[in-house]
Amino acid sequence: MFNKTDSLAINTIRVLAADVVQKANSGHPGAPMGCAPMAHILFTRFLNANPKNSAWFNRDRFVLSNGHACALQYILLHFLGYKVTMDDLKQFRQLDSVTPGHPERTHTDGVEVTTGPLGQGISNAVGMAIAERHLAATFNQPEFPVIDNTVFAIAGDGCLQEGVASEACSLAGHLELGNLVVLYDSNGIQIDGSTKLGFTEDVLKRFEAYGWHTQMVADGDNDLAGIERAIKTAKGEKTRPSIILVTTTIGFGAAKAGTAGVHGSALGDDSVAAVKQLFGFDAAQKFVVPDAVYELYGARAAEGAQREEEWNALMQGYAKAHPELHAELVRRIEGRLPTGWEAALPRFTPADKAVATRKLSETVINALAPVIPELIGGSADLTGSNLTRWKDAVDFQPEPTGLGNYGGRYLRYGVREHGMAAISNGIAAYGANIPFASTFLNFISYAAGASRLSALGKLRVLYVMTHDSIGLGEDGPTHQPIETFAMLRATPNYLNFRPADGNEVSGAYMAALLHTDHPSVFSLTRQNVPHLEGSSVENTLKGGYSLQTIGPDSGAGGAVPDLIIVGTGSETSLAVDTARLLADKHSLVVKVVSMPCLELFDAQPDAYRHEVLTPGVPSVSVEALATFGWHKYVHHPIGIDTFGLSAPYKEAYERVGLTPDVVAAKALKVVDYYKKNPVPTLALQF
């Protein structure tokens, strides 16, 4: 049953959303006003969470996929008693506020994931649902359902137009994620106007085809009982994800309600005053919340706190009945890696045979998967090429399919790179899991919308990207990444690894696992590479280091080299071969620097960086990718600034001039130039 306080709360959300956006003179008032009824019902009658401890692990998760409606979420968090004050609402979209223009998980108490780019949130919700099902299958025991929560999301028309949502929701249906409930705010309006301009499909039939449970509430503005009934029904559906189409009026109550005029701009003072009068509020007062509304939400918050107390008691019993499982679950919730896991990392010597770094990555995954059980992930239909499935892996699949079970840790993403990355973000945000995602490096461009949010959201997602250069050979320029790594390196908060050999592959995984608030990309070869003298796991953690110095008197202490060659990945061995040629034929002393991760190198002290990149010494880099960005580190970068070509990889390298003799000839020109000109000091940071 609903009463006057429910109506008052819903209308308070509407007028407060109008005030919040109006004061900022920026934002989206329409969706919060239209979504107020469904959001109120969800938060006061279904969502189990404790505002006094937003990190309570068995809380229900809520994702606002249409993140532009974030005023709605901030208001609800404020009502419930999260760390969002009325003053914070008044600082909406202002510098250093906890109420930014779109939800950010690093800014606001109670926000689970960073949303705003449409389609990402609903896709994150799929990842969260996968995480919950996996942890429940791993840890729950009879009489101890220690992991038992629901993932709720609100999504809009724009979210369901984005391809990433289609990818993720298709997979969610296949995986029978009955713990996922999506409320679809179908208001028929987007920035350009009516959705009739370009979005006229039957969304529920589409989701039915995906394998979802579907419902519709025709009057989402007023039918509170219908919304409640639909959510309750969805909660009871255990083998299918649920979507509830709720027809709403965007900007309900405003003069321009039902039009694009209320979508992305403040209503205006006169319209806000009229909204307040319509809903029985004093038009002269701003940012008003009646005590009855606070009391209603306070009671719900108290219920959430009680549920956490009950869960804590359940966990105490679980600890006594299943001490090993309890200890493992607590470790994973706290984000602690298993003691001694580093010892599992393989190490190599130059005597070991040459191997492709994708194969070395497979070796590392096989070593880590048994000792880091929270490692979970898969490939976008390239398992046999990416080499990401370990020997005793079990697929994450609904058990009735006979293909695996929810305790499995290997995900079959299909050809869904963007969805894979967004789902991985959700898995990481849920907690107690470390996701990895894999495809060819070139195709991370398909996933860029989500992989960028991995970095912005400070999520530890491991991107295992193989076939990393023209070294993949015959597939040609459509598959050969040239500019891709430059894009990734330009993305803040990323760790981008291009390991040269087995030790550096192990070091890359170590660094990625230790940096809990960074995503990482492993750029891995298809072709074999030798294990190099001087490489080490520990040096990889520094991002760059002096690998070898080659030439006459190169062993003399403190000898200044004639040239530095910086290599990454498969071109590090090319740098070594070039250095030998220059030493043998031209009597040069050449320092070879391996630079597997520029971001980690940049984080080192000035003294160390200048020890590696010796000031006053001419330098070149060699990398089978675009040269963009390398002028910060070397005087002359050598690489590929055109698209690749289809040919056996050795012939491709010869065509683009990535051979010892051609690189040596260019390096000699650099040395000769700087015999006559001052050598600039590079890699400076002020």
HELIX and SHEET records of a PDB file:
HELIX    1   1 LYS A    4  ALA A   24  1                                  21    
HELIX    2   2 GLY A   30  ARG A   45  1                                  16    
HELIX    3   3 GLY A   67  ALA A   69  5                                   3    
HELIX    4   4 CYS A   70  LEU A   80  1                                  11    
HELIX    5   5 MET A   86  LYS A   90  1                                   5    
HELIX    6   6 GLN A  120  PHE A  139  1                                  20    
HELIX    7   7 ASP A  157  GLN A  161  1                                   5    
HELIX    8   8 GLY A  163  HIS A  174  1                                  12    
HELIX    9   9 THR A  195  LEU A  197  5                                   3    
HELIX   10  10 VAL A  203  TYR A  210  1                                   8    
HELIX   11  11 LEU A  224  GLY A  236  1                                  13    
HELIX   12  12 ALA A  260  VAL A  262  5                                   3    
HELIX   13  13 ASP A  269  LEU A  278  1                                  10    
HELIX   14  14 ASP A  291  ALA A  321  1                                  31    
HELIX   15  15 PRO A  323  GLU A  334  1                                  12    
HELIX   16  16 TRP A  341  ALA A  344  5                                   4    
HELIX   17  17 THR A  357  LEU A  368  1                                  12    
HELIX   18  18 THR A  383  ASN A  386  1                                   4    
HELIX   19  19 GLU A  399  THR A  401  5                                   3    
HELIX   20  20 GLU A  417  TYR A  430  1                                  14    
HELIX   21  21 LEU A  441  SER A  445  5                                   5    
HELIX   22  22 ALA A  448  LEU A  456  1                                   9    
HELIX   23  23 ILE A  470  LEU A  472  5                                   3    
HELIX   24  24 THR A  484  ALA A  490  1                                   7    
HELIX   25  25 GLY A  502  LEU A  514  1                                  13    
HELIX   26  26 VAL A  537  THR A  540  1                                   4    
HELIX   27  27 GLU A  571  HIS A  586  1                                  16    
HELIX   28  28 LEU A  598  ASP A  602  1                                   5    
HELIX   29  29 ASP A  606  VAL A  612  1                                   7    
HELIX   30  30 TRP A  630  LYS A  632  5                                   3    
HELIX   31  31 TYR A  649  ARG A  655  1                                   7    
HELIX   32  32 PRO A  660  LYS A  676  1                                  17    
SHEET    1   A 5 ARG A  61  LEU A  64  0                                        
SHEET    2   A 5 VAL A 151  GLY A 156  1                                        
SHEET    3   A 5 LEU A 180  SER A 186  1                                        
SHEET    4   A 5 SER A 242  THR A 247  1                                        
SHEET    5   A 5 HIS A 213  VAL A 217  1                                        
SHEET    1   B 2 ILE A 189  GLN A 190  0                                        
SHEET    2   B 2 GLY A 193  SER A 194 -1                                        
SHEET    1   C 2 VAL A 355  ALA A 356  0                                        
SHEET    2   C 2 ASN A 528  VAL A 529 -1                                        
SHEET    1   D 6 TYR A 410  ARG A 412  0                                        
SHEET    2   D 6 LEU A 375  SER A 379  1                                        
SHEET    3   D 6 ILE A 434  PHE A 440  1                                        
SHEET    4   D 6 LEU A 462  THR A 466  1                                        
SHEET    5   D 6 SER A 520  SER A 523  1                                        
SHEET    6   D 6 LEU A 495  PHE A 497  1                                        
SHEET    1   E 5 TYR A 545  ILE A 550  0                                        
SHEET    2   E 5 VAL A 590  SER A 594 -1                                        
SHEET    3   E 5 LEU A 563  GLY A 567  1                                        
SHEET    4   E 5 SER A 619  VAL A 622  1                                        
SHEET    5   E 5 HIS A 636  ILE A 638  1                                        
END                                                                             
